[in-house]
Amino acid sequence: MRFTKSLMVTSALAILSGPALADMANEMTIVSWGGAYQKSQLKAYVEPYLAEHPEVTVVWDESSAEAVAKLRAMNEAGNITWDLVDVEAADSIRLCDEGLAMEVDFDESLAAAPDGTSASDDFGDSIVSDCFIPQIVFSTTVGYRTDMVPDGTEPPSDICALFDLDKYPGKRALNKRPLANVEWALLCDGVPKEEIYDVLATEEGQERALAKLGTIKDQVIWWTAGADTPQLLADGEIFMGSTYNGRLFSAIAEQNQPIGMLWDAEMLDFDGWVIPDGLPEDRLARVMDFLFFATDTQRLADQAAYISYGPARASSAPLVGKHAELGIEMAEHMPTDPANAKNVFVTQYAFWSDYRDDIDAKFQAWLAK
């Protein structure tokens, strides 16, 4: 789909002269995740940028879940068709380590905070890779149908309800990737939280996680897009399932679906941009112009008006206000709100960068059995 319309704003590099602007490509292919999240990106900074640059066309590709494999293939073929790619933090590390994503000088390329704080200090610990430009803090968590809780039974309150088919019968939906699934499996198999990554680093620990997942495997629908679980919940095809907290917020608050959210053991993570290495100069110039605008303090705060993900910049947090359409305060719906973050996992980026390919392969082979 293509979008070329929005409100007037000022781009950081709009003062460039005509010849310099002429050196920028006028089409960008942006890769994201679809659904409510992509809509929040569209509303918060793509539409405003295009209003300032009506000569530019954005083409969306919703392949972020396959970003690593597809960028590897593009690099092998010598044909990079993507301009900007939204990925999770661990995948950014892999892409950077493999030379598939471009390193970024944050303070040279991105806007400082309004008080003059440098971009690198403003983003702080969310910069997990030299190639990763953070946007949001999100979590993978679980939603359930409130009207399908058995009579006389308390609604689920902890993550291990996923594995309790006797108390909470019905289909589940889980990500068709190991991250979060294997941590939850080990936790619910009795591994202390602080030991999970040590256990998961071993062959025995990986097999133990898969064995625990095997206890519900025949009741699982495996999803590949964050929008899948909210749709399955809305259709009543599952009792509970994992997805990103913003997708559940959209289903609950915007669509009034009979869905509850389970914050226990949520997997906190960062999501952001990577720039494919090897872009032609005109395409790279356009991407950098867009990124300067799209990752500034106000734009990241604006995104929180459309979805319940926390902005990655410290200077953006105080600017988070009400939902753009519902008028409700958004801060309490963020995964980092103290009431929601009583028991969290923080995704271990170094671990998943080192072990992702091996555990992915083992997980996919297990799925195929």
C-alpha positions as CSV (number, residue, x, y, z in Angstrom):
1,M,0.0,0.0,0.0
2,R,1.1,3.6,-0.6
3,F,0.5,6.7,1.5
4,T,1.1,10.2,0.4
5,K,-1.1,12.4,2.6
6,S,-1.0,14.1,6.1
7,L,-0.5,17.2,8.1
8,M,2.2,19.8,7.6
9,V,5.4,19.5,9.7
10,T,9.0,20.6,9.4
11,S,11.6,18.1,8.5
12,A,15.0,18.5,10.0
13,L,16.6,18.7,6.6
14,A,13.9,20.5,4.7
15,I,16.2,23.6,4.5
16,L,18.4,21.7,2.0
17,S,18.8,23.3,-1.3
18,G,17.0,22.1,-4.5
19,P,20.1,20.2,-5.9
20,A,20.7,18.4,-2.6
21,L,17.0,17.4,-2.4
22,A,17.2,16.2,-6.0
23,D,19.9,13.8,-4.9
24,M,17.5,12.0,-2.6
25,A,15.4,9.1,-3.9
26,N,11.7,9.7,-3.9
27,E,10.5,6.3,-3.0
28,M,11.2,4.3,0.2
29,T,10.4,0.7,1.0
30,I,9.8,0.5,4.7
31,V,9.6,-3.0,6.3
32,S,7.5,-3.4,9.4
33,W,5.0,-5.7,11.2
34,G,1.6,-4.7,9.9
35,G,-1.5,-4.3,12.0
36,A,-1.9,-1.7,14.8
37,Y,1.8,-1.2,15.2
38,Q,2.4,-0.3,11.6
39,K,-0.6,2.0,11.8
40,S,1.0,3.8,14.7
41,Q,4.1,4.4,12.7
42,L,2.1,5.6,9.8
43,K,0.1,8.1,11.9
44,A,3.0,9.3,14.1
45,Y,5.7,10.0,11.6
46,V,5.2,8.6,8.1
47,E,2.2,10.6,7.2
48,P,3.6,13.9,8.8
49,Y,6.9,13.3,6.9
50,L,5.0,12.8,3.6
51,A,3.0,15.9,4.1
52,E,6.3,17.8,4.2
53,H,7.6,15.8,1.2
54,P,4.7,15.2,-1.2
55,E,7.2,14.0,-3.8
56,V,8.0,10.9,-1.8
57,T,6.1,7.6,-1.9
58,V,6.4,5.0,0.8
59,V,5.8,1.4,0.0
60,W,5.2,-0.9,3.0
61,D,6.4,-4.5,3.3
62,E,5.2,-6.4,6.3
63,S,8.1,-8.9,6.5
64,S,9.9,-7.9,9.6
65,A,9.4,-11.3,11.2
66,E,11.6,-12.7,8.3
67,A,14.0,-9.8,8.2
68,V,17.2,-11.6,9.0
69,A,16.7,-14.4,6.4
70,K,15.5,-12.0,3.7
71,L,18.4,-9.6,4.2
72,R,20.8,-12.4,4.0
73,A,19.3,-13.5,0.7
74,M,19.3,-10.0,-0.7
75,N,22.9,-9.6,0.3
76,E,23.8,-12.9,-1.3
77,A,22.0,-11.9,-4.5
78,G,23.5,-8.4,-4.5
79,N,20.0,-6.8,-4.7
80,I,18.9,-4.8,-1.7
81,T,15.3,-3.8,-2.3
82,W,14.5,-2.6,1.2
83,D,15.4,0.9,2.5
84,L,14.5,0.7,6.2
85,V,13.7,-2.3,8.3
86,D,11.9,-2.5,11.7
87,V,13.4,-5.3,13.8
88,E,13.6,-6.5,17.4
89,A,16.8,-5.7,19.2
90,A,18.3,-9.2,19.2
91,D,17.8,-9.4,15.4
92,S,19.6,-6.0,15.0
93,I,22.6,-7.5,16.7
94,R,22.7,-10.4,14.4
95,L,22.3,-8.2,11.3
96,C,25.0,-5.8,12.6
97,D,27.4,-8.7,13.4
98,E,26.9,-10.1,9.9
99,G,27.5,-6.8,8.2
100,L,24.0,-6.7,6.8
101,A,23.0,-3.5,8.6
102,M,24.8,-0.2,8.5
103,E,26.5,1.3,11.6
104,V,25.1,4.6,12.7
105,D,26.7,7.7,14.2
106,F,23.8,8.5,16.6
107,D,24.8,12.0,17.6
108,E,25.7,13.0,14.0
109,S,22.6,11.4,12.4
110,L,19.8,11.8,14.9
111,A,18.2,14.8,16.6
112,A,19.2,15.9,20.0
113,A,16.6,16.1,22.8
114,P,14.9,19.5,23.2
115,D,17.1,20.4,26.1
116,G,20.3,19.6,24.1
117,T,20.9,16.1,25.4
118,S,22.7,14.1,22.8
119,A,20.7,11.4,20.9
120,S,23.0,8.7,22.3
121,D,22.4,9.8,25.9
122,D,18.7,10.3,25.3
123,F,18.3,6.8,24.0
124,G,20.7,5.4,26.6
125,D,20.6,1.6,27.2
126,S,18.1,1.1,24.4
127,I,21.0,1.3,21.9
128,V,21.9,-2.3,22.0
129,S,23.8,-2.3,18.7
130,D,25.8,0.1,16.7
131,C,23.3,-0.5,13.9
132,F,20.1,-0.2,15.9
133,I,18.0,3.0,16.1
134,P,15.5,2.4,18.9
135,Q,11.8,3.3,18.7
136,I,9.8,1.6,21.4
137,V,9.8,-0.5,24.5
138,F,7.2,-3.3,24.1
139,S,6.4,-6.7,25.6
140,T,5.3,-10.0,24.5
141,T,2.5,-11.1,26.8
142,V,-0.7,-13.1,26.8
143,G,-4.4,-12.3,26.2
144,Y,-7.4,-14.5,27.0
145,R,-11.1,-14.5,26.3
146,T,-12.8,-13.3,29.5
147,D,-16.1,-15.0,28.5
148,M,-14.5,-18.4,28.0
149,V,-13.1,-18.7,31.6
150,P,-14.9,-21.7,33.0
151,D,-17.7,-21.0,35.5
152,G,-16.5,-20.9,39.1
153,T,-12.8,-20.4,38.0
154,E,-10.7,-17.4,38.6
155,P,-9.4,-15.7,35.5
156,P,-5.8,-16.6,34.8
157,S,-3.3,-14.5,36.7
158,D,0.1,-16.1,36.0
159,I,1.9,-17.2,32.8
160,C,1.7,-20.9,33.7
161,A,-2.0,-20.8,32.9
162,L,-0.8,-21.3,29.4
163,F,0.2,-24.9,30.3
164,D,-2.9,-25.7,32.4
165,L,-5.3,-27.3,30.0
166,D,-7.4,-28.8,32.8
167,K,-8.2,-25.6,34.5
168,Y,-8.3,-23.5,31.4
169,P,-9.3,-25.7,28.4
170,G,-9.1,-24.5,24.9
171,K,-6.7,-23.7,22.1
172,R,-3.7,-21.6,22.6
173,A,-1.8,-19.3,20.1
174,L,2.0,-19.0,20.4
175,N,4.7,-17.4,18.3
176,K,6.2,-19.7,15.7
177,R,9.6,-18.7,17.0
178,P,11.2,-19.9,20.3
179,L,11.8,-16.5,22.0
180,A,9.4,-16.1,25.0
181,N,8.0,-19.6,24.5
182,V,11.1,-21.4,25.8
183,E,11.6,-19.0,28.7
184,W,8.0,-19.5,29.8
185,A,8.3,-23.2,29.3
186,L,11.3,-23.5,31.6
187,L,9.8,-21.2,34.2
188,C,6.6,-23.3,34.3
189,D,8.7,-26.4,34.5
190,G,10.2,-25.3,37.8
191,V,13.4,-23.6,36.7
192,P,14.1,-20.5,38.9
193,K,13.8,-17.3,36.9
194,E,17.4,-16.3,37.5
195,E,18.7,-19.6,36.1
196,I,16.7,-19.8,33.0
197,Y,19.3,-18.5,30.5
198,D,22.0,-20.7,32.0
199,V,19.7,-23.7,31.6
200,L,18.7,-22.7,28.1
201,A,22.3,-22.5,27.0
202,T,22.6,-26.2,27.3
203,E,21.3,-29.0,25.1
204,E,19.4,-30.5,28.0
205,G,17.8,-27.2,28.8
206,Q,16.6,-26.7,25.3
207,E,15.2,-30.2,25.2
208,R,13.5,-29.6,28.6
209,A,11.8,-26.4,27.2
210,L,10.6,-28.2,24.1
211,A,9.3,-31.1,26.2
212,K,7.2,-28.7,28.3
213,L,5.9,-27.0,25.2
214,G,5.1,-30.5,24.0
215,T,2.5,-30.9,26.7
216,I,0.3,-28.4,24.9
217,K,1.6,-28.7,21.4
218,D,-1.6,-30.4,20.0
219,Q,-3.7,-27.4,21.3
220,V,-1.5,-24.7,19.8
221,I,-2.1,-22.6,16.7
222,W,1.3,-21.1,15.7
223,W,1.3,-17.5,14.7
224,T,3.8,-15.6,12.5
225,A,2.2,-12.1,12.6
226,G,1.4,-10.1,15.7
227,A,-2.2,-9.5,14.4
228,D,-2.9,-13.2,14.3
229,T,-3.6,-13.8,18.0
230,P,-6.0,-10.8,18.5
231,Q,-8.0,-12.0,15.5
232,L,-8.1,-15.6,16.8
233,L,-9.2,-14.3,20.2
234,A,-11.9,-12.1,18.5
235,D,-13.1,-15.0,16.5
236,G,-13.3,-17.3,19.6
237,E,-11.0,-19.8,18.0
238,I,-8.6,-19.8,21.0
239,F,-8.9,-19.3,24.8
240,M,-5.6,-17.6,25.2
241,G,-2.5,-16.7,23.2
242,S,0.6,-14.6,23.1
243,T,1.2,-11.5,21.1
244,Y,2.6,-8.0,21.6
245,N,1.0,-5.9,24.3
246,G,0.0,-3.1,21.9
247,R,-2.0,-5.5,19.8
248,L,-4.0,-6.6,22.8
249,F,-4.5,-3.0,23.9
250,S,-5.9,-2.3,20.4
251,A,-8.3,-5.2,20.6
252,I,-9.4,-4.4,24.2
253,A,-9.6,-0.6,24.2
254,E,-10.3,0.2,20.6
255,Q,-12.4,-2.8,19.5
256,N,-14.1,-3.6,22.8
257,Q,-13.3,-7.3,22.5
258,P,-14.0,-9.5,25.6
259,I,-10.3,-10.0,26.1
260,G,-8.2,-9.7,29.3
261,M,-4.4,-9.2,29.4
262,L,-2.0,-11.2,31.4
263,W,1.1,-9.1,32.3
264,D,2.8,-11.8,34.4
265,A,6.3,-12.8,33.0
266,E,5.9,-10.3,30.1
267,M,9.0,-10.3,27.8
268,L,10.2,-6.7,27.6
269,D,12.1,-5.8,24.5
270,F,13.1,-2.9,22.3
271,D,12.1,-2.5,18.7
272,G,13.7,-0.1,16.2
273,W,15.1,0.5,12.8
274,V,18.1,-0.9,10.9
275,I,19.4,0.4,7.6
276,P,20.4,-2.3,5.1
277,D,24.1,-2.1,4.3
278,G,25.0,-1.1,0.8
279,L,22.1,1.2,-0.2
280,P,22.8,3.6,-3.1
281,E,23.6,7.1,-2.1
282,D,20.3,8.6,-3.2
283,R,18.3,6.0,-1.3
284,L,20.5,6.3,1.8
285,A,20.1,10.1,1.8
286,R,16.3,9.9,1.8
287,V,16.4,7.3,4.6
288,M,18.7,9.5,6.8
289,D,16.5,12.5,6.2
290,F,13.4,10.5,7.3
291,L,15.1,9.0,10.3
292,F,16.2,12.4,11.7
293,F,12.6,13.4,11.6
294,A,10.9,10.2,12.6
295,T,13.0,9.4,15.7
296,D,13.0,12.8,17.4
297,T,11.5,13.4,20.8
298,Q,8.1,14.5,19.7
299,R,7.6,11.9,17.0
300,L,8.3,9.0,19.4
301,A,6.0,10.5,22.0
302,D,3.3,10.9,19.3
303,Q,3.5,7.2,18.5
304,A,2.3,6.4,22.0
305,A,-1.0,8.2,21.2
306,Y,-1.8,5.3,18.9
307,I,-0.5,2.2,20.6
308,S,0.6,1.2,24.1
309,Y,4.3,1.0,23.5
310,G,6.7,3.2,25.5
311,P,9.0,5.5,23.5
312,A,12.7,4.6,23.6
313,R,13.9,8.2,24.2
314,A,13.9,9.4,27.8
315,S,12.9,12.9,26.7
316,S,9.8,11.4,25.0
317,A,8.3,9.8,28.1
318,P,7.0,13.0,29.8
319,L,5.2,13.9,26.6
320,V,3.1,10.7,26.4
321,G,-0.5,11.8,26.9
322,K,-3.8,10.6,25.8
323,H,-4.9,8.2,23.1
324,A,-5.5,10.2,19.9
325,E,-8.9,8.7,19.3
326,L,-10.1,7.3,22.7
327,G,-8.9,10.2,24.9
328,I,-7.7,7.8,27.6
329,E,-4.4,8.3,29.4
330,M,-1.8,6.0,27.9
331,A,0.9,5.8,30.5
332,E,-0.9,3.1,32.6
333,H,-1.2,0.9,29.5
334,M,2.5,0.8,28.9
335,P,4.4,-2.4,29.7
336,T,6.8,-0.5,31.8
337,D,4.1,0.9,34.1
338,P,5.0,-0.3,37.7
339,A,1.6,-2.0,38.0
340,N,2.2,-4.0,34.9
341,A,5.9,-4.7,35.4
342,K,5.9,-6.6,38.7
343,N,7.3,-9.7,37.2
344,V,9.1,-9.3,33.9
345,F,11.7,-10.9,31.7
346,V,14.1,-8.5,29.9
347,T,15.1,-10.1,26.7
348,Q,18.7,-11.2,26.9
349,Y,20.0,-9.8,23.6
350,A,23.5,-11.2,23.9
351,F,22.1,-14.7,24.6
352,W,19.7,-14.6,21.7
353,S,22.3,-13.2,19.3
354,D,24.6,-16.1,20.1
355,Y,22.0,-18.9,20.3
356,R,19.2,-17.8,18.0
357,D,20.1,-19.7,14.9
358,D,20.7,-23.0,16.7
359,I,17.6,-22.8,18.9
360,D,15.5,-21.6,15.9
361,A,16.6,-24.6,13.9
362,K,15.9,-27.0,16.8
363,F,12.5,-25.4,17.4
364,Q,11.4,-25.6,13.8
365,A,12.5,-29.2,13.6
366,W,10.5,-29.9,16.7
367,L,7.4,-28.2,15.2
368,A,7.7,-30.4,12.1
369,K,7.5,-33.6,14.1
